[in-house]
Amino acid sequence: MKIFLKTTGLKTLLCLLGNFIIGVGVAFIKSAAFGIDPFNGGCMALAGALGVPYTLFTLCLNTVLFIALLLWGRRYMNIGTFINWFLLCYVVDFFMPIFAKTVGFPAALLPRLAILIGGVLTISFGLALYQCADLGVSPYDALPLYLHDHFPKIKYFWLRVLLDSVMVLIMLLCKAQTGLGTVVLMFGLGPFVQFFSAVIQKFILPKRV
């Protein structure tokens, strides 16, 4: 029982910390003006087009996606689903004006690339913590997972790319900023997340987790 409480508490802490770090990374990378990840970028674009706060729109969209998760992908639900649902957008919304004032939006290419690299590494580390906690996934992240369960002939990779592509299309239609950062976050996080996950599994999580 003590071991269970210890490991569950650690995993919950990793999940909370991971989502917090992801939010910081998303807010930071926006300063590079290369575009941000498809989900948050699509939510910001639609929120702006509808004239509602980004946080409110994101919570509403996650609510709709959660209903689908409840119906078709319940095995991907856990406390981490709700942590991501209610924490991430507020962290992004809190840090964006802070980075806008402190980091700004540099015009030179090298500072922008440095911000992009720093943001990608930050988001990757946060994702690794969040995934290693193994406490469920967000309603958005779960969508391609349970679609793959119901349509196993379609690879998860293509379902995820399709989902992210829809969000990028929304960004383009709403004339939101897209660019190198959006592409990198769609396709380039894998190796960094894998590296950080291996480090976390080796040095942070106990063997019994």
Number of C-alpha atoms within 10 A of each C-alpha: 6 7 11 11 10 12 18 16 13 17 22 18 14 25 29 21 16 27 27 23 24 28 26 23 27 28 26 28 28 25 25 28 21 19 24 32 22 24 22 21 24 27 23 21 23 22 18 15 13 11 10 12 14 23 21 14 19 22 18 13 15 21 14 12 18 23 13 17 22 13 9 16 20 15 12 21 18 14 16 23 21 18 21 24 23 15 16 26 24 17 20 23 17 14 16 19 15 13 17 14 10 9 14 15 16 13 10 9 10 11 15 19 17 13 24 27 16 16 26 26 18 23 29 27 25 27 26 27 28 29 20 21 26 18 21 22 25 24 25 22 16 24 22 23 21 19 17 18 14 12 13 11 8 13 14 18 13 12 17 20 14 13 17 19 16 15 21 26 15 19 23 15 13 16 11 19 18 19 11 15 25 21 16 17 20 19 11 14 16 13 11 18 22 15 13 19 21 14 13 18 16 11 9 14 17 13 9 7 15
